[in-house]
Amino acid sequence: MRVFRKKNRGQFVYLFCFLIILYACQEKKASKIAHEVTKNNTNITTDSLTISISFNEKGFTDLNLMDAYLHFVELEFNNKKQEDTIITHKIKKKHNNQVISFLGFSIINGVPKKHRHHYLIRKETTNLSFRYYKGNILLEDSREGILLDSLFDTYSKISFSIKNSKKDDKKWLRKTLDSLKNDFKRIYAIKKDTVLQTLNDYLYFEELQQLYPYDKKIDSFVQKISKPIASRALSNLLFYYVTNRIEHFNYKNLTTKKYSKGYLNVLAIGIFNFLRHENNVGNPKYDAAISWLKTTDLYNKEADLVRKQINPLDNTKFKQMFGELEMFTKDFKKVILSKVINSNEANYFLIDFWATWCKPCIEGIKLMNTKSLPENIKVISLSIDKNEKREKWKQTTTNLDQKITYLIDENNPKNTDFLELIGLTSIPRYILIDKNMNLIDEYFLHPNEFDFFEKLNDIENAKF
């Protein structure tokens, strides 16, 4: 048994050497072009990215991007016609540099085949063009992004070995991992590509902590992160870094007096992603972590979003208080919201909290009016205008052609309690419920966000 394992180790190391050589040959040209583009466009700054996929057949696929908190966001491309089509999405950039990933499947001669790709998108990238072919996608122009399959696939292989290793395998796996890191480091040092060097470090430390979770090198590396590259590798690195230390951090010392701003920012992301994980949501033993998170820039910028994720509303309490909400009709007669729900046939309701003085609210209403919503969804408009402004509300809501529209009675204490329950600190605010007033999404997207209508049109399958 011992001899067999040594033999496997030799084959394992040989495989890594082969993949690294293959990587250098295959990606040398693409990386050189991308490096020249970067060098000649150092002053370019863009805040949007246009992604297109050309189809010559029916097909559905998606790309995985990272949001501002290193969480996967699926960008879907669905060609429902058997004809040449180009589907395009234009999105706001959340990061200067990030890795976009793809996972697809195809059937070749009756055998399923998996396709996995990773593309590095730099800050100056404005367009990405792909071609769809039988469940796979191919990048049309190597100057738009760098294909990193060899880097990620090589680490993926050692990751599999680490997850299936025994205690006495740790030392040689550590040596293999160190060797792998150094080989890629030499390649990227020659290219003088610091972004790729950093990605190599992310993947290395992501795997190292699976072997030795409390290795001091991991702490030292994470504490020096200043310009994060959005990627699965960094997201996993931070998540498990926090998982292993969540109950041991000295939260009183986690300040700029002792640590860099960059470290505290990425630590906040890691703790946020840990706290919103389904196994950890609402667990009182993490109260110290929640309290610290509320002192961070991350929380100050997106308090509503963070609170929703780490401390979601109680559905039973929401239904009870929501149904008792008392409002005025346009004839200034009082009505209870539960009666409004029961008198309108729909499977889902989008609750739009707005006011006549709120410009973004009105822009959202006008945008929704330009498109047809699915028949199984109805919008209920609830104004938080003062009762004394009800004439203005009546005129404005009529001009905006809002169909199911009411003015919340500000003098009803139950209404005040409900608005405090949902944490209505800003508008517009959209809440999605089903016909039984079950809460689906307490902070639904805004109409100006790219997948607002997409999620509503595919509400049965949408993820919230």
C-alpha positions as CSV (number, residue, x, y, z in Angstrom):
1,M,0.0,0.0,0.0
2,R,2.9,2.4,0.8
3,V,4.6,1.7,-2.5
4,F,1.4,2.3,-4.4
5,R,0.9,5.7,-2.8
6,K,4.5,6.7,-3.6
7,K,3.9,5.8,-7.2
8,N,0.8,7.9,-7.3
9,R,2.7,10.8,-5.8
10,G,5.2,10.7,-8.6
11,Q,2.5,10.6,-11.2
12,F,0.8,13.5,-9.4
13,V,3.9,15.7,-9.5
14,Y,4.5,14.8,-13.1
15,L,1.0,15.8,-14.0
16,F,1.5,19.2,-12.4
17,C,4.8,19.8,-14.3
18,F,3.0,18.8,-17.6
19,L,0.1,21.2,-16.9
20,I,2.3,24.1,-16.1
21,I,4.4,23.7,-19.3
22,L,1.1,23.3,-21.3
23,Y,-0.2,26.5,-19.6
24,A,2.8,28.5,-20.5
25,C,2.6,27.5,-24.1
26,Q,-1.2,27.9,-24.5
27,E,-1.6,31.2,-22.7
28,K,1.7,33.0,-23.6
29,K,0.2,34.7,-26.7
30,A,-3.1,35.8,-25.0
31,S,-1.3,37.1,-21.9
32,K,1.2,39.1,-24.1
33,I,-1.6,40.8,-26.0
34,A,-3.5,41.6,-22.8
35,H,-0.3,43.0,-21.2
36,E,0.3,45.3,-24.2
37,V,-3.3,46.5,-24.1
38,T,-2.9,47.3,-20.3
39,K,0.4,49.0,-20.9
40,N,-1.0,51.2,-23.7
41,N,-4.2,52.1,-21.8
42,T,-3.1,52.8,-18.2
43,N,-5.4,55.9,-17.9
44,I,-8.5,54.1,-19.1
45,T,-11.3,53.8,-16.4
46,T,-14.7,52.3,-17.1
47,D,-17.6,51.6,-14.9
48,S,-19.6,49.3,-17.1
49,L,-19.1,46.0,-18.9
50,T,-20.9,44.8,-22.0
51,I,-21.1,41.0,-22.3
52,S,-22.5,39.4,-25.5
53,I,-23.0,35.8,-26.5
54,S,-23.8,34.9,-30.1
55,F,-26.0,31.9,-30.7
56,N,-26.7,29.9,-33.9
57,E,-29.2,27.6,-32.3
58,K,-31.5,27.4,-29.3
59,G,-29.6,27.5,-26.1
60,F,-29.4,28.6,-22.5
61,T,-26.3,29.4,-20.5
62,D,-25.1,31.7,-17.8
63,L,-21.9,33.3,-16.5
64,N,-21.0,33.7,-12.8
65,L,-19.8,37.2,-11.7
66,M,-19.0,38.5,-8.3
67,D,-21.1,41.2,-6.6
68,A,-19.6,43.9,-4.4
69,Y,-19.4,41.3,-1.5
70,L,-17.7,38.5,-3.4
71,H,-21.0,36.5,-3.8
72,F,-21.8,34.8,-7.1
73,V,-24.4,36.5,-9.3
74,E,-25.7,34.6,-12.3
75,L,-26.0,36.5,-15.6
76,E,-28.3,34.5,-17.8
77,F,-28.4,34.2,-21.6
78,N,-31.4,32.4,-23.1
79,N,-31.9,32.1,-26.9
80,K,-35.4,30.6,-27.4
81,K,-35.3,30.7,-31.2
82,Q,-33.7,28.4,-33.6
83,E,-31.9,31.2,-35.4
84,D,-28.8,33.4,-35.2
85,T,-29.1,35.6,-32.2
86,I,-26.8,37.9,-30.1
87,I,-27.9,38.4,-26.5
88,T,-26.2,41.3,-24.7
89,H,-26.2,42.5,-21.1
90,K,-24.6,45.7,-20.0
91,I,-23.8,45.8,-16.3
92,K,-22.1,48.1,-13.8
93,K,-18.6,47.0,-12.8
94,K,-18.2,46.2,-9.1
95,H,-14.5,45.6,-9.2
96,N,-11.4,46.8,-11.1
97,N,-10.2,43.3,-11.7
98,Q,-12.3,40.2,-11.4
99,V,-12.6,36.6,-12.6
100,I,-15.7,35.6,-14.5
101,S,-16.4,31.8,-14.5
102,F,-18.5,29.5,-16.6
103,L,-19.8,26.0,-16.1
104,G,-21.6,24.2,-18.9
105,F,-22.4,20.7,-20.1
106,S,-22.9,19.1,-23.5
107,I,-23.6,15.6,-24.8
108,I,-21.0,14.3,-27.3
109,N,-21.7,10.9,-28.9
110,G,-24.0,10.2,-26.0
111,V,-21.4,11.0,-23.4
112,P,-21.9,14.1,-21.1
113,K,-18.9,16.5,-21.1
114,K,-18.3,19.3,-18.6
115,H,-16.9,22.7,-19.7
116,R,-15.4,25.0,-17.1
117,H,-13.7,28.3,-17.9
118,H,-12.3,31.2,-16.0
119,Y,-11.6,34.6,-17.5
120,L,-9.7,37.5,-16.0
121,I,-11.3,40.8,-16.7
122,R,-9.2,43.9,-16.0
123,K,-10.3,47.4,-15.2
124,E,-9.9,48.7,-18.7
125,T,-12.1,45.9,-20.2
126,T,-15.3,47.3,-21.7
127,N,-16.6,44.4,-23.8
128,L,-16.7,40.6,-23.7
129,S,-17.9,38.6,-26.7
130,F,-18.5,34.9,-26.6
131,R,-19.8,32.3,-29.1
132,Y,-22.2,29.6,-27.8
133,Y,-21.6,26.1,-29.1
134,K,-23.6,23.1,-27.8
135,G,-23.4,23.9,-24.1
136,N,-20.0,25.5,-24.3
137,I,-18.9,29.1,-24.8
138,L,-15.7,30.4,-26.5
139,L,-14.1,33.8,-26.1
140,E,-14.1,35.6,-29.5
141,D,-11.2,38.0,-28.8
142,S,-8.3,37.1,-26.5
143,R,-7.7,40.9,-26.0
144,E,-10.9,41.2,-24.1
145,G,-10.0,38.8,-21.3
146,I,-7.4,36.2,-20.3
147,L,-8.3,32.6,-20.2
148,L,-7.1,31.1,-16.9
149,D,-8.3,27.5,-17.2
150,S,-4.9,25.9,-16.7
151,L,-4.2,27.9,-13.5
152,F,-7.6,27.1,-11.9
153,D,-7.8,23.5,-13.2
154,T,-4.3,22.7,-11.8
155,Y,-5.2,23.9,-8.4
156,S,-8.6,22.1,-8.7
157,K,-6.7,18.8,-9.1
158,I,-4.6,19.3,-6.0
159,S,-7.7,20.5,-4.1
160,F,-9.4,17.2,-4.9
161,S,-6.3,15.4,-3.5
162,I,-6.3,17.5,-0.3
163,K,-10.0,16.9,0.4
164,N,-9.5,13.1,0.0
165,S,-6.1,12.9,1.8
166,K,-5.2,11.2,5.0
167,K,-3.2,12.7,7.9
168,D,0.1,11.3,6.8
169,D,-0.3,12.8,3.3
170,K,-0.2,16.4,4.6
171,K,3.5,16.9,4.4
172,W,4.0,15.8,0.8
173,L,0.8,17.6,-0.3
174,R,2.2,20.8,1.3
175,K,5.5,20.3,-0.6
176,T,3.5,19.7,-3.9
177,L,1.4,22.8,-3.2
178,D,4.4,25.0,-2.5
179,S,6.1,23.7,-5.6
180,L,3.0,24.5,-7.7
181,K,2.8,28.0,-6.3
182,N,6.4,28.7,-7.0
183,D,6.2,27.4,-10.6
184,F,3.3,29.7,-11.4
185,K,5.0,32.5,-9.6
186,R,8.1,32.2,-11.8
187,I,5.9,32.3,-15.0
188,Y,4.0,35.4,-13.9
189,A,7.2,37.1,-12.6
190,I,8.6,36.8,-16.1
191,K,5.5,38.4,-17.5
192,K,5.6,41.1,-14.8
193,D,1.9,40.5,-14.2
194,T,1.1,41.3,-10.6
195,V,-2.6,40.6,-11.0
196,L,-1.9,37.0,-12.0
197,Q,0.7,36.7,-9.3
198,T,-2.0,37.7,-6.8
199,L,-4.5,35.2,-8.2
200,N,-1.9,32.5,-7.8
201,D,-1.5,33.5,-4.1
202,Y,-5.3,33.4,-3.6
203,L,-5.5,29.8,-4.9
204,Y,-2.4,28.7,-3.0
205,F,-3.7,30.0,0.4
206,E,-7.2,28.8,-0.3
207,E,-5.8,25.3,-0.4
208,L,-3.2,25.7,2.3
209,Q,-5.8,26.5,4.9
210,Q,-7.5,23.2,4.0
211,L,-4.3,21.5,5.1
212,Y,-3.3,23.8,7.9
213,P,-6.2,26.1,8.9
214,Y,-4.2,28.2,11.4
215,D,-0.9,28.5,9.5
216,K,0.5,32.0,10.4
217,K,1.4,32.6,6.7
218,I,-2.4,32.7,6.0
219,D,-3.0,35.4,8.6
220,S,0.0,37.4,7.3
221,F,-1.2,37.2,3.7
222,V,-4.8,38.1,4.3
223,Q,-3.8,41.0,6.5
224,K,-1.8,42.4,3.6
225,I,-4.6,42.4,1.0
226,S,-5.2,45.9,-0.2
227,K,-6.6,45.7,-3.7
228,P,-8.8,42.6,-3.9
229,I,-9.3,40.8,-7.1
230,A,-12.9,39.5,-7.2
231,S,-12.8,35.7,-7.6
232,R,-14.1,32.5,-6.3
233,A,-10.6,31.9,-4.9
234,L,-10.7,35.0,-2.8
235,S,-14.3,34.5,-1.7
236,N,-13.4,30.9,-0.5
237,L,-10.2,32.1,1.1
238,L,-12.0,34.7,3.2
239,F,-15.0,32.5,4.0
240,Y,-12.8,29.7,5.5
241,Y,-10.4,32.1,7.1
242,V,-13.4,33.6,9.0
243,T,-14.9,30.1,9.7
244,N,-11.8,29.0,11.5
245,R,-11.4,32.2,13.5
246,I,-15.0,33.7,14.0
247,E,-15.1,32.9,17.7
248,H,-11.4,33.8,18.3
249,F,-11.2,37.3,16.9
250,N,-10.5,40.1,19.3
251,Y,-13.2,42.4,17.9
252,K,-12.2,45.3,20.2
253,N,-8.8,45.4,18.5
254,L,-10.2,45.1,14.9
255,T,-9.7,48.8,14.2
256,T,-7.5,51.0,12.0
257,K,-5.3,51.7,14.9
258,K,-3.9,48.1,14.6
259,Y,-4.9,46.9,11.1
260,S,-4.9,48.4,7.6
261,K,-8.1,49.6,6.1
262,G,-7.7,47.0,3.3
263,Y,-7.6,44.1,5.7
264,L,-10.7,45.4,7.7
265,N,-12.6,45.8,4.4
266,V,-12.0,42.2,3.2
267,L,-12.5,40.8,6.7
268,A,-15.9,42.5,6.8
269,I,-16.8,40.8,3.5
270,G,-15.6,37.5,4.9
271,I,-17.6,37.9,8.1
272,F,-20.7,39.1,6.2
273,N,-20.6,36.0,3.9
274,F,-20.1,33.7,6.9
275,L,-23.0,35.3,8.9
276,R,-25.5,35.1,5.9
277,H,-24.7,31.4,5.3
278,E,-27.8,29.3,5.9
279,N,-26.0,27.4,8.7
280,N,-25.2,30.5,10.6
281,V,-28.1,33.0,10.1
282,G,-29.5,34.2,13.4
283,N,-27.2,32.2,15.6
284,P,-26.8,34.1,18.8
285,K,-23.2,32.8,19.4
286,Y,-22.1,35.2,16.6
287,D,-23.5,38.3,18.2
288,A,-20.0,39.7,18.8
289,A,-19.3,39.4,15.1
290,I,-22.6,41.0,14.1
291,S,-21.9,43.9,16.5
292,W,-18.4,44.5,14.9
293,L,-19.8,44.2,11.4
294,K,-22.2,47.0,12.2
295,T,-19.2,49.3,12.8
296,T,-17.7,48.7,9.3
297,D,-17.9,50.7,6.1
298,L,-19.7,47.8,4.5
299,Y,-22.6,48.0,6.9
300,N,-22.7,51.8,6.8
301,K,-23.1,51.7,3.0
302,E,-25.6,48.9,2.8
303,A,-27.2,48.5,6.2
304,D,-30.6,47.3,4.8
305,L,-29.0,44.7,2.6
306,V,-26.7,43.4,5.3
307,R,-29.5,43.3,7.9
308,K,-31.7,41.4,5.5
309,Q,-29.0,38.8,4.9
310,I,-27.9,38.2,8.5
311,N,-31.1,38.7,10.3
312,P,-34.1,38.1,8.0
313,L,-37.6,39.1,8.9
314,D,-39.8,36.6,10.7
315,N,-42.4,35.5,8.1
316,T,-45.2,34.9,10.6
317,K,-44.9,38.3,12.3
318,F,-44.6,39.9,8.9
319,K,-47.8,38.4,7.5
320,Q,-49.8,39.3,10.6
321,M,-48.7,43.0,10.7
322,F,-48.7,43.4,7.0
323,G,-52.3,42.2,6.6
324,E,-53.4,44.7,9.3
325,L,-51.9,47.7,7.5
326,E,-54.5,50.4,7.4
327,M,-54.6,52.7,4.3
328,F,-56.6,55.3,2.4
329,T,-58.1,54.8,-1.0
330,K,-58.2,57.6,-3.6
331,D,-61.6,58.4,-2.3
332,F,-60.0,58.7,1.2
333,K,-61.9,55.7,2.6
334,K,-60.0,53.4,4.9
335,V,-59.2,49.8,3.9
336,I,-57.1,46.9,5.4
337,L,-54.3,45.5,3.2
338,S,-55.4,41.9,3.6
339,K,-58.7,42.7,1.9
340,V,-56.8,44.3,-1.0
341,I,-54.8,41.1,-1.4
342,N,-57.9,38.9,-1.3
343,S,-59.8,41.1,-3.8
344,N,-57.0,40.9,-6.4
345,E,-56.2,37.7,-8.3
346,A,-52.5,37.1,-8.6
347,N,-49.9,34.6,-7.6
348,Y,-47.4,37.3,-6.5
349,F,-47.5,40.9,-5.4
350,L,-44.7,43.4,-5.7
351,I,-45.2,46.0,-2.9
352,D,-43.8,49.4,-3.9
353,F,-43.2,51.8,-1.0
354,W,-42.9,55.3,-2.5
355,A,-43.7,59.0,-2.0
356,T,-44.6,62.0,-4.2
357,W,-41.4,63.8,-3.2
358,C,-39.1,60.8,-4.0
359,K,-37.6,61.3,-7.5
360,P,-36.1,57.7,-7.8
361,C,-39.5,56.3,-6.7
362,I,-41.2,58.1,-9.6
363,E,-38.5,57.1,-12.1
364,G,-39.0,53.5,-11.0
365,I,-42.8,53.7,-11.5
366,K,-42.4,55.2,-14.9
367,L,-39.9,52.5,-15.9
368,M,-42.3,49.8,-14.8
369,N,-45.1,51.5,-16.8
370,T,-43.0,51.1,-20.0
371,K,-43.0,47.3,-19.8
372,S,-45.6,44.7,-19.3
373,L,-45.3,42.6,-16.2
374,P,-46.2,39.0,-16.1
375,E,-50.0,38.3,-15.6
376,N,-49.3,36.4,-12.4
377,I,-47.8,39.5,-10.7
378,K,-49.5,42.7,-9.6
379,V,-47.9,45.8,-8.2
380,I,-49.4,47.4,-5.0
381,S,-48.3,51.0,-4.6
382,L,-48.1,52.2,-1.0
383,S,-47.3,55.8,-0.4
384,I,-45.8,57.1,2.8
385,D,-46.7,60.7,2.2
386,K,-48.1,62.6,5.1
387,N,-51.9,62.6,5.5
388,E,-52.0,66.3,5.0
389,K,-50.5,65.8,1.5
390,R,-53.2,63.4,0.5
391,E,-54.6,65.6,-2.3
392,K,-51.2,65.9,-3.8
393,W,-50.8,62.1,-3.5
394,K,-54.1,61.5,-5.2
395,Q,-53.2,63.7,-8.1
396,T,-49.7,62.3,-8.5
397,T,-50.8,58.6,-8.3
398,T,-53.5,59.3,-10.9
399,N,-51.0,61.0,-13.2
400,L,-48.6,58.0,-12.8
401,D,-51.5,55.6,-13.7
402,Q,-50.9,53.4,-10.7
403,K,-53.5,50.7,-10.7
404,I,-53.6,49.4,-7.1
405,T,-52.6,52.4,-5.0
406,Y,-53.1,53.5,-1.4
407,L,-51.9,56.0,1.1
408,I,-50.6,54.5,4.4
409,D,-52.3,56.1,7.4
410,E,-49.5,57.7,9.3
411,N,-51.6,58.1,12.5
412,N,-52.2,54.4,13.0
413,P,-49.7,53.1,15.6
414,K,-49.9,49.6,14.0
415,N,-48.7,51.0,10.7
416,T,-45.7,52.7,12.5
417,D,-44.9,49.4,14.1
418,F,-45.0,47.6,10.8
419,L,-42.7,50.1,9.1
420,E,-40.2,49.7,12.0
421,L,-40.4,45.9,11.6
422,I,-39.4,46.0,8.0
423,G,-36.8,48.7,8.7
424,L,-38.1,51.2,6.2
425,T,-35.3,53.8,6.3
426,S,-35.3,54.7,2.7
427,I,-37.4,54.6,-0.5
428,P,-38.0,53.3,-3.0
429,R,-38.3,50.0,-1.4
430,Y,-39.7,46.9,-3.0
431,I,-41.0,43.8,-1.2
432,L,-42.1,40.6,-3.1
433,I,-44.8,38.4,-1.5
434,D,-47.0,35.5,-2.7
435,K,-50.8,35.5,-2.7
436,N,-50.8,34.2,0.9
437,M,-48.7,37.1,2.0
438,N,-45.6,34.9,2.5
439,L,-42.4,36.9,2.3
440,I,-40.3,36.0,-0.8
441,D,-37.8,38.9,-0.9
442,E,-37.9,41.8,1.6
443,Y,-35.5,43.9,-0.5
444,F,-36.3,43.2,-4.1
445,L,-34.4,44.7,-6.9
446,H,-35.1,48.2,-8.3
447,P,-36.6,48.6,-11.8
448,N,-33.3,50.2,-13.0
449,E,-31.3,47.1,-12.1
450,F,-30.4,44.8,-15.0
451,D,-32.2,41.7,-13.8
452,F,-35.3,43.3,-12.2
453,F,-37.7,42.4,-15.1
454,E,-35.8,39.2,-15.8
455,K,-36.5,37.8,-12.3
456,L,-40.1,38.9,-12.5
457,N,-40.6,37.2,-15.8
458,D,-39.2,34.0,-14.5
459,I,-40.4,34.3,-11.0
460,E,-41.2,30.6,-10.6
461,N,-37.5,29.7,-11.1
462,A,-35.8,32.9,-9.8
463,K,-33.5,32.7,-6.9
464,F,-33.9,35.2,-4.0
